Amino acid sequence: MNPMDMFKNLQNLQSQFGEMQEKLKDITVTGSSGGDMVRVEMNGQMQVLSVHIEPEAVDPSDIKMLEDLMLAALNNASGKVQEKLREEAGNLTGDMNLPPGFMGS
């Protein structure tokens, strides 16, 4: 590849990443655990937007279970955000023939 073309592609990629940062604010995913007894909504910037816990998930004698359900729901939402980010990054870099792992995936 011509070095000037590569430089032009990198400038274009930088601009597209700026646009992607703005899009991240609009991406929302819902992670869940315990058969949807615990749900966490998260945006593309990994900010938790809401938490919902079904009453039957709350057992005062088993707080550890609720903590585990919360952790699982947060990790589930986080994984979904990361998947969306990989999709978006793949859309941006798909035609640039970057080496595998260049974008951290």
LOMILO-603179 format. One line per 2 residues: their letters; for each residue y negated, z negated, x of N, C-alpha, C, O, CB. Coordinates in Angstrom, 2 decimals. Glycine has a CB too. Layout:
N
A> Y,Z,X,Y,Z,X,Y,Z,X,Y,Z,X,Y,Z,X; ... $
***
This chain:
105
MN> 1.18,0.00,0.85,0.00,0.00,0.00,-1.24,0.00,0.89,-1.29,-0.70,1.91,0.00,-1.23,-0.97; -2.21,0.77,0.52,-3.48,0.86,1.21,-4.18,-0.50,1.17,-4.28,-1.11,0.10,-4.37,1.96,0.58 $
PM> -4.68,-1.01,2.33,-5.35,-2.32,2.34,-6.53,-2.41,1.37,-6.76,-3.46,0.79,-5.84,-2.64,3.75; -7.28,-1.33,1.19,-8.41,-1.36,0.27,-7.93,-1.48,-1.18,-8.55,-2.16,-2.00,-9.26,-0.09,0.44 $
DM> -6.82,-0.80,-1.48,-6.26,-0.92,-2.83,-5.78,-2.35,-3.07,-5.97,-2.91,-4.16,-5.09,0.08,-3.02; -5.17,-2.93,-2.06,-4.68,-4.30,-2.20,-5.86,-5.26,-2.41,-5.78,-6.17,-3.23,-3.86,-4.72,-0.95 $
FK> -6.94,-5.07,-1.66,-8.13,-5.90,-1.82,-8.70,-5.75,-3.22,-9.08,-6.74,-3.85,-9.20,-5.53,-0.77; -8.76,-4.53,-3.72,-9.26,-4.26,-5.06,-8.36,-4.94,-6.10,-8.86,-5.52,-7.07,-9.33,-2.74,-5.32 $
NL> -7.04,-4.86,-5.89,-6.10,-5.52,-6.80,-6.28,-7.03,-6.79,-6.20,-7.66,-7.84,-4.66,-5.15,-6.44; -6.51,-7.61,-5.61,-6.70,-9.06,-5.53,-7.98,-9.49,-6.23,-8.02,-10.53,-6.88,-6.73,-9.50,-4.06 $
QN> -9.05,-8.68,-6.11,-10.29,-8.99,-6.82,-10.06,-8.93,-8.33,-10.53,-9.79,-9.07,-11.41,-8.00,-6.41; -9.32,-7.92,-8.76,-9.00,-7.77,-10.18,-8.16,-8.95,-10.65,-8.37,-9.48,-11.74,-8.26,-6.45,-10.43 $
LQ> -7.20,-9.36,-9.82,-6.34,-10.48,-10.16,-7.16,-11.77,-10.29,-6.92,-12.56,-11.20,-5.24,-10.65,-9.10; -8.11,-11.97,-9.40,-8.97,-13.15,-9.46,-9.74,-13.19,-10.77,-9.85,-14.24,-11.40,-9.94,-13.17,-8.26 $
SQ> -10.25,-12.05,-11.18,-10.98,-11.97,-12.44,-10.06,-12.27,-13.62,-10.44,-12.97,-14.55,-11.62,-10.57,-12.60; -8.85,-11.73,-13.57,-7.90,-11.95,-14.65,-7.47,-13.42,-14.72,-7.25,-13.95,-15.81,-6.67,-11.06,-14.47 $
FG> -7.35,-14.08,-13.56,-7.00,-15.49,-13.57,-8.12,-16.32,-14.20,-7.84,-17.31,-14.89,-6.72,-15.98,-12.16; -9.35,-15.93,-13.98,-10.47,-16.62,-14.64,-10.36,-16.49,-16.15,-10.59,-17.46,-16.88,-11.82,-16.05,-14.16 $
EM> -10.00,-15.30,-16.61,-9.81,-15.09,-18.04,-8.63,-15.91,-18.56,-8.67,-16.45,-19.66,-9.59,-13.59,-18.34; -7.57,-15.99,-17.75,-6.40,-16.74,-18.15,-6.73,-18.23,-18.29,-6.22,-18.90,-19.19,-5.27,-16.54,-17.14 $
QE> -7.58,-18.75,-17.41,-7.99,-20.15,-17.50,-8.64,-20.43,-18.85,-8.41,-21.48,-19.45,-8.97,-20.51,-16.35; -9.44,-19.50,-19.33,-10.07,-19.66,-20.63,-9.04,-19.61,-21.76,-9.15,-20.35,-22.73,-11.12,-18.57,-20.84 $
KL> -8.04,-18.72,-21.62,-7.00,-18.60,-22.64,-6.17,-19.87,-22.74,-5.66,-20.19,-23.82,-6.10,-17.42,-22.34; -6.03,-20.59,-21.63,-5.20,-21.79,-21.62,-5.69,-22.83,-22.62,-4.90,-23.61,-23.14,-5.17,-22.39,-20.23 $
KD> -6.97,-22.83,-22.88,-7.52,-23.78,-23.84,-6.97,-23.53,-25.24,-6.88,-24.45,-26.05,-9.04,-23.71,-23.85; -6.61,-22.27,-25.51,-6.16,-21.89,-26.85,-4.65,-21.96,-27.03,-4.16,-21.91,-28.15,-6.63,-20.51,-27.16 $
IT> -3.89,-22.07,-25.93,-2.44,-22.16,-26.02,-2.07,-23.57,-26.44,-2.53,-24.54,-25.85,-1.76,-21.79,-24.67; -1.23,-23.68,-27.47,-0.71,-24.99,-27.85,0.79,-24.88,-28.03,1.30,-23.88,-28.54,-1.40,-25.52,-29.15 $
VT> 1.49,-25.91,-27.61,2.93,-25.98,-27.79,3.25,-27.35,-28.37,2.47,-28.29,-28.25,3.70,-25.74,-26.44; 4.42,-27.46,-28.99,4.89,-28.73,-29.51,6.23,-29.04,-28.87,7.18,-28.27,-28.98,5.00,-28.72,-31.05 $
GS> 6.29,-30.18,-28.20,7.54,-30.66,-27.63,8.09,-31.72,-28.56,7.34,-32.45,-29.21,7.33,-31.22,-26.19; 9.41,-31.81,-28.63,10.00,-32.79,-29.52,11.25,-33.39,-28.92,11.83,-32.86,-27.97,10.31,-32.17,-30.88 $
SG> 11.66,-34.51,-29.50,12.90,-35.15,-29.10,13.45,-35.93,-30.27,12.76,-36.16,-31.27,12.70,-36.07,-27.87; 14.71,-36.35,-30.14,15.32,-37.14,-31.20,15.38,-36.41,-32.52,15.17,-37.01,-33.58,14.57,-38.43,-31.38 $
GD> 15.67,-35.10,-32.48,15.72,-34.34,-33.74,14.38,-34.30,-34.44,14.31,-34.40,-35.66,16.75,-34.94,-34.66; 13.32,-34.14,-33.67,11.94,-34.07,-34.17,11.41,-35.42,-34.65,10.39,-35.47,-35.34,11.85,-33.08,-35.30 $
MV> 12.07,-36.52,-34.29,11.54,-37.83,-34.67,10.26,-38.13,-33.88,9.40,-38.86,-34.35,12.59,-38.94,-34.43; 10.16,-37.56,-32.67,8.96,-37.72,-31.85,8.49,-36.31,-31.47,9.26,-35.51,-30.94,9.24,-38.61,-30.56 $
RV> 7.21,-36.03,-31.76,6.63,-34.72,-31.45,5.32,-34.92,-30.69,4.54,-35.82,-30.99,6.40,-33.89,-32.74; 5.12,-34.06,-29.71,3.90,-34.09,-28.90,3.33,-32.69,-28.86,4.03,-31.73,-28.54,4.19,-34.63,-27.44 $
EM> 2.05,-32.57,-29.20,1.36,-31.29,-29.12,0.52,-31.30,-27.85,-0.19,-32.26,-27.57,0.46,-31.02,-30.39; 0.63,-30.21,-27.06,-0.05,-30.12,-25.77,-0.69,-28.74,-25.65,-0.17,-27.75,-26.15,0.95,-30.38,-24.59 $
NG> -1.85,-28.69,-24.98,-2.48,-27.39,-24.76,-2.07,-26.82,-23.40,-1.34,-27.47,-22.64,-4.02,-27.51,-24.85; -2.53,-25.63,-23.11,-2.18,-24.94,-21.88,-2.74,-25.58,-20.63,-2.37,-25.20,-19.52,-2.62,-23.55,-21.94 $
QM> -3.63,-26.54,-20.79,-4.18,-27.26,-19.65,-3.47,-28.60,-19.46,-3.94,-29.48,-18.74,-5.69,-27.49,-19.83; -2.30,-28.73,-20.11,-1.44,-29.91,-20.01,-2.10,-31.17,-20.58,-1.78,-32.28,-20.16,-1.07,-30.15,-18.56 $
QV> -3.01,-31.01,-21.52,-3.63,-32.15,-22.20,-2.87,-32.41,-23.49,-2.63,-31.49,-24.28,-5.16,-31.88,-22.48; -2.50,-33.66,-23.71,-1.82,-34.03,-24.94,-2.86,-34.07,-26.06,-3.85,-34.79,-25.97,-1.09,-35.41,-24.80 $
LS> -2.61,-33.30,-27.12,-3.55,-33.20,-28.22,-3.20,-34.16,-29.36,-4.08,-34.71,-30.01,-3.59,-31.77,-28.75; -1.90,-34.35,-29.58,-1.49,-35.27,-30.64,-0.07,-35.75,-30.39,0.72,-35.11,-29.69,-1.59,-34.59,-32.01 $
VH> 0.24,-36.89,-30.98,1.56,-37.49,-30.93,1.94,-37.90,-32.34,1.14,-38.50,-33.05,1.60,-38.72,-29.94; 3.16,-37.57,-32.74,3.64,-37.98,-34.06,4.99,-38.68,-33.88,5.88,-38.15,-33.23,3.77,-36.76,-35.04 $
IE> 5.12,-39.85,-34.46,6.37,-40.61,-34.39,6.81,-40.94,-35.81,6.08,-41.56,-36.58,6.19,-41.91,-33.55; 8.01,-40.50,-36.15,8.57,-40.81,-37.47,8.88,-42.31,-37.53,9.30,-42.89,-36.53,9.85,-39.96,-37.75 $
PE> 8.67,-42.93,-38.68,8.90,-44.37,-38.81,10.29,-44.83,-38.38,10.45,-45.91,-37.81,8.66,-44.78,-40.23; 11.31,-44.00,-38.66,12.67,-44.42,-38.31,12.92,-44.45,-36.80,13.93,-44.98,-36.35,13.66,-43.50,-38.96 $
AV> 12.01,-43.88,-36.02,12.14,-43.92,-34.56,11.65,-45.25,-33.98,11.87,-45.54,-32.81,11.37,-42.78,-33.93; 10.98,-46.04,-34.82,10.40,-47.30,-34.35,11.34,-48.46,-34.70,11.49,-48.83,-35.87,8.99,-47.52,-34.96 $
DP> 11.95,-49.00,-33.68,12.81,-50.17,-33.83,12.29,-51.22,-32.86,12.48,-51.10,-31.65,14.34,-49.82,-33.56; 11.64,-52.25,-33.38,11.04,-53.26,-32.50,12.02,-53.88,-31.51,11.62,-54.38,-30.46,10.43,-54.34,-33.32 $
SD> 13.30,-53.84,-31.84,14.28,-54.42,-30.92,14.76,-53.42,-29.88,15.53,-53.78,-28.99,15.47,-54.95,-31.70; 14.29,-52.15,-29.98,14.73,-51.13,-29.02,13.55,-50.26,-28.58,13.54,-49.05,-28.79,15.84,-50.24,-29.65 $
IK> 12.56,-50.90,-27.98,11.38,-50.19,-27.48,11.78,-49.17,-26.42,11.15,-48.11,-26.32,10.35,-51.18,-26.91; 12.80,-49.46,-25.64,13.25,-48.56,-24.58,13.62,-47.19,-25.15,13.32,-46.16,-24.53,14.46,-49.16,-23.83 $
ML> 14.27,-47.16,-26.31,14.63,-45.88,-26.93,13.38,-45.08,-27.27,13.33,-43.88,-27.02,15.48,-46.11,-28.19; 12.37,-45.73,-27.84,11.14,-45.04,-28.19,10.46,-44.50,-26.94,9.94,-43.39,-26.94,10.19,-45.98,-28.96 $
ED> 10.45,-45.29,-25.87,9.87,-44.83,-24.60,10.61,-43.59,-24.10,9.99,-42.64,-23.63,9.92,-45.95,-23.54; 11.94,-43.62,-24.18,12.74,-42.46,-23.74,12.45,-41.23,-24.60,12.36,-40.11,-24.09,14.24,-42.80,-23.80 $
LM> 12.31,-41.44,-25.92,11.98,-40.31,-26.81,10.61,-39.73,-26.48,10.43,-38.51,-26.48,12.03,-40.76,-28.28; 9.63,-40.59,-26.21,8.30,-40.12,-25.85,8.34,-39.32,-24.56,7.75,-38.24,-24.46,7.32,-41.30,-25.71 $
LA> 9.04,-39.85,-23.56,9.16,-39.16,-22.28,9.82,-37.80,-22.46,9.37,-36.81,-21.88,9.95,-40.01,-21.29; 10.87,-37.74,-23.24,11.57,-36.48,-23.47,10.68,-35.48,-24.19,10.68,-34.29,-23.85,12.85,-36.71,-24.29 $
AL> 9.91,-35.93,-25.18,9.02,-35.02,-25.91,7.91,-34.50,-25.00,7.57,-33.32,-25.06,8.41,-35.74,-27.13; 7.35,-35.37,-24.17,6.31,-34.93,-23.23,6.86,-33.92,-22.24,6.21,-32.91,-21.95,5.71,-36.13,-22.48 $
NN> 8.04,-34.19,-21.71,8.64,-33.25,-20.76,8.99,-31.93,-21.43,8.86,-30.87,-20.81,9.89,-33.86,-20.14; 9.41,-31.99,-22.68,9.72,-30.78,-23.42,8.46,-29.93,-23.61,8.49,-28.71,-23.42,10.34,-31.13,-24.77 $
AS> 7.36,-30.57,-24.00,6.09,-29.85,-24.17,5.60,-29.29,-22.84,5.15,-28.15,-22.78,5.01,-30.78,-24.78; 5.70,-30.07,-21.79,5.27,-29.62,-20.47,6.05,-28.39,-20.03,5.48,-27.44,-19.49,5.44,-30.75,-19.44 $
GK> 7.35,-28.40,-20.25,8.18,-27.25,-19.91,7.78,-26.00,-20.68,7.80,-24.89,-20.14,9.64,-27.56,-20.17; 7.41,-26.18,-21.95,6.98,-25.04,-22.76,5.65,-24.48,-22.25,5.46,-23.27,-22.25,6.85,-25.46,-24.24 $
VQ> 4.73,-25.35,-21.84,3.46,-24.88,-21.28,3.74,-24.09,-20.00,3.17,-23.02,-19.80,2.49,-26.07,-21.00; 4.58,-24.62,-19.14,4.90,-23.93,-17.88,5.52,-22.57,-18.14,5.24,-21.61,-17.42,5.84,-24.79,-17.03 $
EK> 6.36,-22.47,-19.16,6.97,-21.20,-19.53,5.90,-20.20,-19.97,5.92,-19.03,-19.57,8.01,-21.40,-20.66; 4.95,-20.67,-20.79,3.86,-19.79,-21.24,3.01,-19.34,-20.05,2.60,-18.18,-19.99,2.97,-20.52,-22.27 $
LR> 2.76,-20.24,-19.10,1.97,-19.89,-17.92,2.68,-18.83,-17.09,2.04,-17.89,-16.60,1.71,-21.14,-17.07; 3.99,-18.97,-16.93,4.75,-17.96,-16.18,4.67,-16.61,-16.87,4.53,-15.58,-16.21,6.21,-18.38,-16.02 $
EE> 4.76,-16.61,-18.21,4.66,-15.36,-18.97,3.30,-14.71,-18.73,3.22,-13.52,-18.45,4.88,-15.61,-20.47; 2.23,-15.51,-18.85,0.88,-14.99,-18.67,0.69,-14.47,-17.24,0.13,-13.38,-17.04,-0.16,-16.08,-18.98 $
AG> 1.14,-15.23,-16.26,1.00,-14.81,-14.86,1.80,-13.54,-14.61,1.36,-12.66,-13.87,1.47,-15.93,-13.90; 2.97,-13.44,-15.22,3.78,-12.23,-15.07,3.08,-11.02,-15.66,3.17,-9.92,-15.12,5.14,-12.42,-15.74 $
NL> 2.40,-11.22,-16.78,1.64,-10.12,-17.38,0.52,-9.67,-16.47,0.21,-8.48,-16.39,1.07,-10.54,-18.74; -0.10,-10.61,-15.76,-1.22,-10.27,-14.88,-0.76,-9.59,-13.61,-1.43,-8.67,-13.13,-2.00,-11.51,-14.53 $
TG> 0.36,-10.01,-13.06,0.78,-9.53,-11.74,1.91,-8.52,-11.79,2.37,-8.06,-10.75,1.19,-10.69,-10.89; 2.37,-8.17,-12.97,3.53,-7.31,-13.13,3.48,-6.00,-12.36,4.52,-5.56,-11.86,3.71,-7.01,-14.54 $
DM> 2.33,-5.38,-12.24,2.24,-4.07,-11.58,1.76,-4.17,-10.14,1.45,-3.15,-9.52,1.32,-3.17,-12.36; 1.68,-5.37,-9.59,1.15,-5.52,-8.23,2.23,-5.61,-7.16,1.91,-5.64,-5.98,0.29,-6.74,-8.16 $
NL> 3.51,-5.66,-7.54,4.62,-5.75,-6.60,4.46,-6.91,-5.62,4.65,-6.74,-4.42,4.74,-4.46,-5.83; 4.11,-8.08,-6.14,3.99,-9.27,-5.30,5.38,-9.78,-4.98,6.30,-9.63,-5.79,3.14,-10.37,-6.00 $
PP> 5.56,-10.40,-3.81,6.88,-10.91,-3.46,7.32,-12.03,-4.40,6.48,-12.76,-4.92,6.89,-11.40,-2.02; 8.63,-12.18,-4.61,9.11,-13.26,-5.48,8.62,-14.61,-4.98,8.61,-14.87,-3.78,10.65,-13.24,-5.55 $
GF> 8.23,-15.47,-5.91,7.76,-16.80,-5.55,6.30,-16.85,-5.16,5.77,-17.94,-4.93,8.58,-17.33,-4.42; 5.62,-15.72,-5.09,4.21,-15.68,-4.67,3.34,-16.49,-5.61,2.36,-17.10,-5.18,3.70,-14.23,-4.61 $
MG> 3.69,-16.50,-6.91,2.90,-17.22,-7.90,3.45,-18.62,-8.17,3.06,-19.26,-9.14,2.85,-16.44,-9.20; 4.35,-19.09,-7.31,4.86,-20.44,-7.45,6.02,-20.57,-8.40,6.44,-21.68,-8.70,3.78,-21.31,-7.89 $
S> 6.57,-19.47,-8.88,7.71,-19.57,-9.79,8.97,-19.07,-9.14,10.03,-19.08,-9.76,7.46,-18.81,-11.08 $
***
